[in-house]
Amino acid sequence: MQSTIGQYRKSIKWLGVLAKKQEGVYTSKLGTEFASMTTSPRTGRYSAQRHTDFSRLVWLFDSCLLTGTVDLSTRPRGQLRKRPNSPEFSGLLAAWSQDMVQRGLARSTQDSFGSLACEYLNFLEAAGTSSWAAADGSSVLGFLESLRSRWAESSMWSAVASFRPFLKFTSRTDLLDALALARTRRHHEIVPLLDSGVEGQVVDACRQGLVSSRDAAIALLSLSTGLRSCDIRGLRLADIDWRGGTMGLVQQKTGNPLTLPLPPLVLAKLAHYVLDERPVSDEEEMFLRLKAPHVALADHTAIYVIVNKVFRASGVEAVKVGTRSLRYNAASKLLRAGTALPTISAILGHAHSDSTNVYLSADTERLRSCVLPLPEGAAR
C-alpha cells in the first residue's frame, strides 16, 4: 500500500541521518541503536508506531547482512527486543522462555511475559546491577515507575500481571512483596452495547454481499459467538464440521477445548469463502491475507480492521468496535436472555466462571433491581 511505502521511506530517511556518522555504512550495531530510537521528536514520548517501523526496517537490513537476501516475510509486532548483556541475565531470560514453552503458554502470552522480564533485566543493567542476587525491591518499584511514561494508568494492572509470573519463576518472594506495594488496580469500564438496529444493519450487509465472504464470516463470528480475536485468527479449516454445522477449537489463551454451533449465515459465508474466494495455499488457517503473500492474518489488529470495515460498509460510521466489545455484546445478550453464568462462561471459553462476572456490569436493568430502596425520611 502507498501508506506503507511512505512509512518505509520515512524510516529509511531517519536511518540515513543516523548512518552519516559512519559514512553511510550499515552495521548490526547501528541497527540496534536505530531500533532503540523509540521517542517521537514531536511529542517527546514513546511511540509504538516508531518502534514498529524502525524494528521492521532493521529486520530487513540485518537479514540482508546475514544471508545476502532480504527477508520480506510478514512478522508479528514486537519480535525485536534488546537483550541484556550480562551472561547471568541472559541465561535467566533463556530459562524463563524455556519454562513458558514447557508450560504450553500461548505465543502471545510468552511474548507479553518475556517482554516485561527482558525490560526489567535491562532496567537493572542500566542502573548498574549485573547480578540477580543484587536486585532488590526498590528496583521493582523503580521499574514500574519507568513504565508509567508510556503505559496508561489503566493499563498498569496488566503490566504488573504480566511481570508477576517471572518473579514467581525466580522464587524471589522479596521482589514479589515489593510488587504488591505497587497497588495497581484493574479497571473494568462498562462497555456500551450495540443497538439491535446496528446489529441488524451489519447482518444485512453481510447477507447482501456488501463485503467479501471472508470479512463477513469474521464479523459474524465475532458478533454471534464472542470469540477472541486470537481464536478467530487461528481458526483452521479442519476445525469446521461442515455437516454438523459446528466449530471445534482449542483456545489459545486458556488451552481449553471449545465447541460451538455455527449459525446458518456464518456457515454459508465460510463455505463461500473456502470454495470461491480463498487463495490457493497450503496454510492450515481458515482466514488468509487477500494480497500476496497469502499467509495467515498477522495479529489481532487485522481482525479489528476487518470488523470495522464491515461496520462501515453496513452504514454504521459512528461506532468503532473490536472483538472485545463484540465479546461483551454477545455475553450481555445471553445474560439478558436468562442464560446461566456457567453456561455463558462455557460459551465464551473462560478458564474460570468468575471471569464472566465482569459482564454483569452491562445488565443495567438487573443491577437496578439489586439497589435497596431509600428509607423514608432519609436526607436527600
GIURWO-V544951 format. One record per residue. RES is the residue in one letter. PSI is psi in whole degrees, -180 to 180 (* if undefined). NEAR is the number of other ideal C-beta (glycine too) atoms within 12 Angstrom. D_FIRST is the distance of its C-alpha to the first C-alpha in Angstrom with 2 decimals. Layout:
RES/PSI/NEAR/D_FIRST
RES/PSI/NEAR/D_FIRST
This chain:
M/151/9/0.00
Q/-35/8/3.80
S/-39/11/5.42
T/-42/16/5.26
I/-42/12/6.38
G/-40/13/8.70
Q/-42/20/10.04
Y/-42/23/10.91
R/-42/16/12.54
K/-43/20/14.47
S/-42/32/15.63
I/-37/24/16.71
K/-46/18/18.60
W/-38/26/20.49
L/-39/32/21.25
G/-39/21/22.65
V/-44/16/24.87
L/-37/28/26.23
A/-10/22/26.84
K/-28/14/29.05
K/-14/16/31.93
Q/42/16/32.10
E/36/10/31.41
G/13/14/27.71
V/127/17/28.46
Y/136/26/26.28
T/163/22/28.30
S/-34/19/27.84
K/-41/19/30.01
L/-39/28/27.78
G/-40/32/24.76
T/-43/23/26.79
E/-40/21/27.68
F/-44/37/24.13
A/-23/32/22.94
S/-5/22/25.91
M/72/25/24.83
T/5/27/23.65
T/128/17/25.40
S/127/18/23.55
P/-26/13/25.35
R/-45/9/24.97
T/-21/14/26.52
G/12/11/28.43
R/169/18/27.48
Y/135/22/25.51
S/113/22/21.73
A/-37/20/20.08
Q/-44/21/16.57
R/-43/27/18.02
H/-46/29/19.71
T/-48/28/16.69
D/-45/33/14.56
F/-38/35/17.71
S/-41/32/18.82
R/-42/35/15.75
L/-42/36/16.17
V/-38/38/19.89
W/-44/34/19.43
L/-46/29/17.73
F/-43/34/20.52
D/-40/27/23.26
S/-34/21/22.44
C/-40/19/22.70
L/-42/20/26.00
L/-37/16/27.46
T/-13/12/26.57
G/-2/9/25.69
T/162/13/22.34
V/124/16/18.90
D/106/20/18.17
L/12/15/14.56
S/151/18/15.61
T/146/23/14.19
R/138/21/16.56
P/158/25/17.89
R/153/24/18.18
G/16/27/21.44
Q/-30/25/22.55
L/118/31/23.36
R/128/27/26.70
K/122/26/29.42
R/152/23/32.54
P/152/29/36.06
N/-29/16/38.14
S/127/22/41.38
P/-36/16/42.34
E/-44/22/43.91
F/-41/33/40.81
S/-42/22/38.57
G/-38/17/41.08
L/-41/32/41.22
L/-39/36/37.46
A/-39/20/37.48
A/-38/20/40.37
W/-42/33/38.58
S/-42/27/35.51
Q/-38/16/37.89
D/-41/22/39.78
M/-38/28/36.73
V/-44/17/35.85
Q/-30/12/39.49
R/-7/17/39.52
G/28/16/36.62
L/148/25/34.38
A/154/24/30.87
R/-42/22/28.13
S/-36/26/26.70
T/-42/25/30.29
Q/-42/31/30.90
D/-43/24/27.88
S/-49/29/29.11
F/-42/33/32.75
G/-36/34/32.06
S/-45/32/29.89
L/-40/36/32.70
A/-43/41/35.35
C/-43/33/33.57
E/-38/32/33.07
Y/-43/42/36.77
L/-38/39/37.97
N/-36/27/35.94
F/-42/28/37.49
L/-45/33/40.91
E/-42/28/40.39
A/-26/21/39.28
A/3/20/42.52
G/11/12/44.59
T/122/25/45.17
S/7/21/44.72
S/135/19/47.00
W/-33/31/46.31
A/-25/15/49.96
A/-10/18/49.58
A/136/34/46.87
D/178/20/48.47
G/-35/21/47.86
S/-30/21/47.09
S/-32/30/44.11
V/-46/35/42.67
L/-37/26/43.08
G/-37/22/41.74
F/-45/38/38.61
L/-37/36/37.99
E/-34/19/38.60
S/-25/23/35.97
L/-23/29/33.36
R/-19/21/34.14
S/-19/18/32.29
R/4/23/28.92
W/134/25/29.97
A/148/17/30.88
E/-36/18/34.57
S/-14/15/33.94
S/-5/20/31.95
M/-29/28/34.71
W/-40/23/36.45
S/-39/23/33.52
A/-45/33/33.68
V/-42/31/37.42
A/-33/22/37.12
S/-21/33/34.66
F/-32/40/36.88
R/-43/30/40.22
P/-34/24/39.92
F/-44/39/39.64
L/-35/35/42.82
K/-39/21/44.55
F/-36/26/43.68
T/-6/29/45.39
S/31/12/48.44
R/89/25/48.58
T/-29/14/50.24
D/-37/19/50.73
L/-34/33/46.98
L/-39/22/46.53
D/-39/17/49.24
A/-37/26/47.45
L/-35/34/44.22
A/-26/19/46.25
L/-17/18/47.29
A/-31/28/43.77
R/47/13/44.44
T/147/27/40.89
R/145/14/40.70
R/129/17/38.37
H/122/16/37.09
H/85/16/37.06
E/156/13/35.85
I/115/17/36.55
V/125/24/33.36
P/143/19/33.57
L/159/28/33.80
L/142/31/32.18
D/152/14/34.44
S/-31/14/35.54
G/-37/14/34.19
V/-45/26/30.64
E/-43/29/30.93
G/-39/17/32.30
Q/-44/27/29.42
V/-45/39/26.88
V/-43/29/29.10
D/-41/22/29.64
A/-39/29/25.94
C/-41/40/25.53
R/-37/24/28.75
Q/-4/17/27.89
G/27/21/24.60
L/-16/23/22.42
V/166/33/19.82
S/159/25/19.26
S/-34/32/22.12
R/-51/37/20.08
D/-38/37/19.03
A/-44/41/22.57
A/-41/40/24.24
I/-46/44/22.46
A/-42/46/23.32
L/-36/40/26.83
L/-45/43/27.49
S/-42/41/26.74
L/-38/42/28.84
S/-29/35/31.77
T/-22/37/32.18
G/24/37/30.84
L/147/41/29.31
R/153/33/27.58
S/-35/36/23.81
C/-33/35/24.57
D/-33/39/26.90
I/-45/45/24.55
R/-39/38/21.89
G/1/31/24.75
L/131/41/26.43
R/160/22/27.46
L/-37/25/28.49
A/-10/17/32.00
D/-11/29/32.20
I/126/31/32.67
D/96/18/36.20
W/-38/17/35.61
R/-40/9/39.33
G/-14/14/40.18
G/35/20/37.18
T/169/20/36.56
M/129/35/34.05
G/129/22/35.26
L/168/34/33.40
V/121/22/34.17
Q/136/33/32.63
Q/-34/30/30.64
K/-43/29/32.07
T/-20/24/35.72
G/6/17/36.11
N/142/23/38.09
P/149/16/37.96
L/131/30/37.01
T/128/21/37.68
L/145/31/36.66
P/147/18/37.30
L/125/30/34.38
P/150/24/34.80
P/-41/15/34.99
L/-40/27/31.82
V/-45/35/29.76
L/-40/28/31.43
A/-41/23/30.76
K/-38/39/27.02
L/-44/37/26.87
A/-43/25/28.93
H/-39/23/26.85
Y/-47/32/23.64
V/-41/27/25.43
L/-35/13/27.19
D/-24/15/24.70
E/-32/24/21.07
R/128/26/20.74
P/151/21/19.35
V/121/10/22.15
S/153/19/22.19
D/-1/12/24.91
E/140/23/23.40
E/-18/16/26.05
E/147/30/23.87
M/-52/34/23.72
F/125/42/20.15
L/163/32/17.32
R/143/24/13.55
L/-33/24/12.71
K/151/13/10.26
A/146/13/11.91
P/139/19/13.52
H/77/20/15.47
V/177/24/17.00
A/154/29/18.25
L/143/33/16.25
A/-50/28/15.97
D/-170/26/18.07
H/-22/28/19.51
T/-37/22/16.54
A/-40/32/14.79
I/-42/37/18.09
Y/-45/29/18.24
V/-43/26/14.94
I/-45/37/16.12
V/-44/44/19.60
N/-32/29/18.67
K/-39/28/16.60
V/-42/43/19.83
F/-40/37/21.98
R/-39/23/20.19
A/-27/24/20.44
S/-1/33/24.11
G/6/19/24.71
V/99/28/25.08
E/-33/14/23.32
A/-11/14/25.61
V/123/26/25.44
K/125/18/22.92
V/159/36/23.69
G/-178/30/22.96
T/-25/35/24.95
R/-48/26/27.44
S/-35/30/28.48
L/-28/41/28.60
R/-45/41/30.72
Y/-43/33/33.08
N/-45/34/33.16
A/-41/38/34.13
A/-41/38/36.75
S/-36/33/38.22
K/-41/27/38.62
L/-39/29/40.53
L/-43/32/42.60
R/-26/20/43.52
A/2/14/44.57
G/17/12/47.09
T/137/21/45.47
A/146/14/47.04
L/-41/25/45.04
P/-35/17/45.54
T/-43/17/44.05
I/-41/33/41.00
S/-41/27/40.70
A/-40/26/40.77
I/-42/31/38.15
L/-12/41/35.75
G/36/34/36.54
H/142/27/38.02
A/-32/17/39.94
H/141/17/42.59
S/-24/19/43.73
D/-26/13/43.98
S/-21/24/40.19
T/-18/32/40.39
N/-25/20/42.63
V/-27/28/39.75
Y/-10/36/38.97
L/-25/24/42.44
S/-22/21/41.24
A/-17/30/39.48
D/78/28/42.72
T/-35/17/44.22
E/-44/14/47.05
R/-31/17/48.43
L/-39/15/48.04
R/-35/10/50.18
S/-17/10/52.82
C/-10/11/53.15
V/133/10/54.04
L/142/8/57.76
P/150/9/59.60
L/127/9/60.80
P/148/8/64.54
E/137/7/66.93
G/-5/6/67.96
A/147/8/65.04
A/139/6/63.85
R/*/6/60.80
